[in-house]
Amino acid sequence: MSAQNSAGIQTLLDAEKEAQKIVQKAREYRTKRVKDAKAEAQKEIEEYRQKKEEEFKKYESEQQSGNKTAEEDANKEAEAKLKEIEKAGQEKGDKVIEDLIKAVTTPHPEVPEKIQRED
């Protein structure tokens, strides 16, 4: 009976060792899968980040070209207005100076409105 019990205990010990090996392999497999999943997720994140950076750079370059166009248009408009002002200055400059001198040298005395009310 003792030999039979020893054989049964030995069988149980062997089964326990085999179960521990299976559990250890399962843990290693799980750890490997977690590492692989993290690496895969990191790769996907990096690809997504690169895609979004490219989209941003494209958008930024489009906006900058739009700003340059608007700036060029504004500069052209400003140049046109300056030429218009210079032309008006050349045509009417003498008349303006003459009117200014006349206004300064020809007095027109007027009684202030406040003083007129006191009378």
TORRO-512794 format. One record per residue: residue in one letter; x, y, z of N, C-alpha, C in turn. Coordinates in steps of 0.05 Angstrom, whole numbers. Layout:
BEGIN
<atom 'A' <X Y Z> <X Y Z> <X Y Z>> ...
***
This chain:
BEGIN
<atom 'M' <16 -23 0> <0 0 0> <17 25 0>> <atom 'S' <39 23 14> <57 46 16> <69 52 -11>> <atom 'A' <75 31 -26> <87 36 -53> <66 48 -71>> <atom 'Q' <42 40 -67> <20 51 -84> <16 81 -77>> <atom 'N' <17 88 -51> <15 116 -42> <38 132 -53>> <atom 'S' <62 121 -51> <86 135 -62> <83 140 -91>> <atom 'A' <73 121 -106> <70 124 -135> <49 146 -140>> <atom 'G' <27 146 -124> <6 166 -128> <16 194 -121>> <atom 'I' <32 196 -99> <43 222 -92> <63 232 -113>> <atom 'Q' <79 213 -123> <98 221 -144> <83 230 -169>> <atom 'T' <61 217 -176> <45 225 -199> <34 253 -195>> <atom 'L' <25 258 -171> <14 285 -164> <36 306 -166>> <atom 'L' <60 300 -156> <82 319 -157> <90 324 -186>> <atom 'D' <91 303 -202> <97 307 -230> <76 324 -244>> <atom 'A' <51 319 -237> <29 335 -249> <31 364 -240>> <atom 'E' <39 369 -215> <42 396 -205> <65 410 -219>> <atom 'K' <87 396 -223> <110 408 -238> <102 415 -266>> <atom 'E' <87 397 -279> <78 402 -306> <59 426 -307>> <atom 'A' <41 428 -287> <23 451 -285> <38 477 -281>> <atom 'Q' <59 476 -265> <76 500 -260> <89 509 -286>> <atom 'K' <99 489 -302> <112 496 -328> <91 509 -346>> <atom 'I' <67 498 -347> <46 509 -364> <39 538 -355>> <atom 'V' <37 542 -329> <31 569 -319> <53 588 -325>> <atom 'Q' <78 579 -322> <101 596 -328> <101 604 -358>> <atom 'K' <96 585 -376> <95 590 -404> <73 610 -410>> <atom 'A' <50 607 -397> <27 625 -401> <34 654 -392>> <atom 'R' <49 656 -370> <57 682 -360> <77 695 -380>> <atom 'E' <96 679 -390> <115 689 -409> <101 698 -435>> <atom 'Y' <82 682 -444> <67 689 -468> <51 715 -464>> <atom 'R' <38 717 -440> <23 741 -435> <41 766 -434>> <atom 'T' <64 763 -421> <83 786 -420> <93 793 -447>> <atom 'K' <98 774 -464> <107 779 -491> <85 793 -507>> <atom 'R' <61 784 -504> <38 796 -518> <34 825 -509>> <atom 'V' <36 830 -483> <33 858 -473> <55 876 -486>> <atom 'K' <80 866 -486> <102 881 -498> <97 886 -528>> <atom 'D' <88 866 -542> <82 869 -570> <59 888 -575>> <atom 'A' <39 887 -558> <16 906 -561> <25 934 -556>> <atom 'K' <42 939 -536> <52 966 -530> <69 976 -553>> <atom 'A' <86 959 -564> <103 967 -587> <85 974 -611>> <atom 'E' <65 957 -616> <47 962 -638> <31 988 -634>> <atom 'A' <22 993 -610> <7 1017 -605> <25 1042 -608>> <atom 'Q' <50 1040 -599> <69 1062 -601> <75 1068 -631>> <atom 'K' <77 1047 -647> <81 1050 -676> <57 1064 -688>> <atom 'E' <33 1056 -681> <9 1069 -692> <7 1098 -683>> <atom 'I' <15 1104 -658> <14 1131 -649> <34 1148 -665>> <atom 'E' <58 1138 -669> <78 1152 -684> <69 1157 -713>> <atom 'E' <57 1138 -726> <47 1141 -753> <25 1163 -753>> <atom 'Y' <7 1162 -734> <-14 1182 -732> <-3 1210 -728>> <atom 'R' <17 1212 -710> <30 1238 -705> <43 1249 -730>> <atom 'Q' <57 1232 -745> <70 1241 -770> <49 1250 -790>> <atom 'K' <27 1235 -792> <6 1243 -811> <-5 1270 -804>> <atom 'K' <-11 1274 -778> <-22 1300 -769> <-2 1323 -773>> <atom 'E' <24 1318 -768> <44 1338 -772> <46 1346 -802>> <atom 'E' <44 1326 -820> <44 1332 -848> <20 1349 -856>> <atom 'E' <-3 1342 -845> <-28 1357 -851> <-25 1386 -841>> <atom 'F' <-13 1389 -817> <-9 1415 -805> <10 1432 -822>> <atom 'K' <32 1420 -831> <51 1434 -847> <39 1443 -874>> <atom 'K' <23 1425 -885> <9 1432 -910> <-10 1456 -906>> <atom 'Y' <-26 1454 -884> <-44 1476 -878> <-29 1502 -872>> <atom 'E' <-7 1500 -858> <8 1524 -851> <20 1537 -876>> <atom 'S' <30 1520 -894> <41 1532 -919> <19 1544 -936>> <atom 'E' <-4 1532 -936> <-27 1544 -951> <-34 1571 -939>> <atom 'Q' <-35 1573 -913> <-42 1598 -899> <-21 1619 -904>> <atom 'Q' <4 1611 -903> <26 1631 -908> <25 1642 -936>> <atom 'S' <19 1625 -955> <17 1634 -983> <-7 1653 -986>> <atom 'G' <-28 1647 -971> <-52 1665 -972> <-45 1692 -959>> <atom 'N' <-30 1691 -937> <-22 1716 -924> <-3 1732 -942>> <atom 'K' <15 1719 -956> <33 1733 -974> <17 1747 -996>> <atom 'T' <-3 1733 -1007> <-19 1744 -1028> <-34 1769 -1018>> <atom 'A' <-46 1767 -994> <-60 1789 -982> <-41 1812 -977>> <atom 'E' <-17 1806 -968> <2 1827 -962> <10 1842 -988>> <atom 'E' <14 1826 -1009> <22 1838 -1035> <-1 1855 -1045>> <atom 'D' <-26 1846 -1043> <-49 1862 -1051> <-50 1888 -1035>> <atom 'A' <-46 1886 -1009> <-47 1910 -992> <-25 1930 -1000>> <atom 'N' <-1 1919 -1006> <21 1937 -1014> <15 1951 -1041>> <atom 'K' <3 1936 -1060> <-4 1948 -1085> <-25 1970 -1081>> <atom 'E' <-45 1964 -1064> <-66 1984 -1059> <-54 2009 -1045>> <atom 'A' <-35 2005 -1027> <-23 2027 -1013> <-6 2044 -1033>> <atom 'E' <8 2031 -1050> <24 2045 -1071> <5 2062 -1088>> <atom 'A' <-17 2050 -1096> <-36 2065 -1113> <-47 2090 -1099>> <atom 'K' <-54 2086 -1073> <-63 2109 -1057> <-42 2130 -1054>> <atom 'L' <-17 2122 -1049> <5 2142 -1047> <8 2158 -1073>> <atom 'K' <7 2144 -1096> <9 2158 -1122> <-14 2178 -1125>> <atom 'E' <-37 2169 -1117> <-61 2186 -1119> <-57 2212 -1102>> <atom 'I' <-47 2208 -1077> <-42 2230 -1059> <-21 2249 -1070>> <atom 'E' <1 2237 -1081> <22 2253 -1092> <12 2269 -1116>> <atom 'K' <-4 2257 -1133> <-15 2271 -1156> <-33 2294 -1147>> <atom 'A' <-50 2289 -1127> <-67 2310 -1116> <-50 2332 -1105>> <atom 'G' <-28 2325 -1091> <-10 2345 -1079> <3 2362 -1101>> <atom 'Q' <11 2350 -1123> <23 2365 -1145> <3 2383 -1158>> <atom 'E' <-21 2374 -1162> <-42 2389 -1176> <-52 2412 -1158>> <atom 'K' <-57 2407 -1133> <-70 2427 -1116> <-52 2438 -1094>> <atom 'G' <-27 2430 -1093> <-9 2438 -1072> <-6 2468 -1071>> <atom 'D' <-2 2481 -1094> <2 2511 -1093> <-23 2525 -1083>> <atom 'K' <-46 2515 -1091> <-71 2527 -1083> <-75 2524 -1052>> <atom 'V' <-68 2501 -1042> <-71 2495 -1013> <-52 2514 -997>> <atom 'I' <-27 2516 -1006> <-8 2534 -992> <-18 2563 -993>> <atom 'E' <-28 2571 -1016> <-38 2598 -1019> <-62 2603 -1000>> <atom 'D' <-80 2584 -998> <-103 2586 -980> <-94 2587 -951>> <atom 'L' <-74 2571 -944> <-65 2570 -916> <-52 2597 -909>> <atom 'I' <-36 2607 -927> <-23 2633 -921> <-44 2655 -919>> <atom 'K' <-63 2655 -936> <-85 2675 -936> <-101 2673 -910>> <atom 'A' <-107 2648 -901> <-122 2644 -876> <-107 2654 -852>> <atom 'V' <-80 2650 -852> <-64 2658 -829> <-60 2688 -829>> <atom 'T' <-56 2700 -853> <-50 2729 -854> <-74 2747 -855>> <atom 'T' <-97 2736 -861> <-121 2752 -862> <-139 2746 -838>> <atom 'P' <-139 2764 -818> <-155 2759 -794> <-184 2764 -799>> <atom 'H' <-201 2748 -786> <-230 2752 -786> <-239 2751 -757>> <atom 'P' <-238 2773 -744> <-245 2773 -715> <-275 2766 -711>> <atom 'E' <-279 2749 -693> <-307 2741 -686> <-309 2740 -656>> <atom 'V' <-332 2748 -646> <-337 2748 -617> <-344 2719 -610>> <atom 'P' <-331 2708 -590> <-338 2681 -582> <-367 2678 -573>> <atom 'E' <-379 2656 -578> <-407 2651 -573> <-414 2655 -543>> <atom 'K' <-397 2648 -526> <-401 2650 -497> <-404 2680 -489>> <atom 'I' <-386 2696 -500> <-387 2725 -494> <-412 2738 -506>> <atom 'Q' <-420 2729 -529> <-444 2741 -541> <-469 2735 -524>> <atom 'R' <-471 2714 -511> <-494 2707 -495> <-495 2724 -469>> <atom 'E' <-473 2733 -459> <-473 2748 -435> <-484 2776 -439>> <atom 'D' <-484 2786 -463> <-494 2813 -468> <-523 2816 -466>> 
***
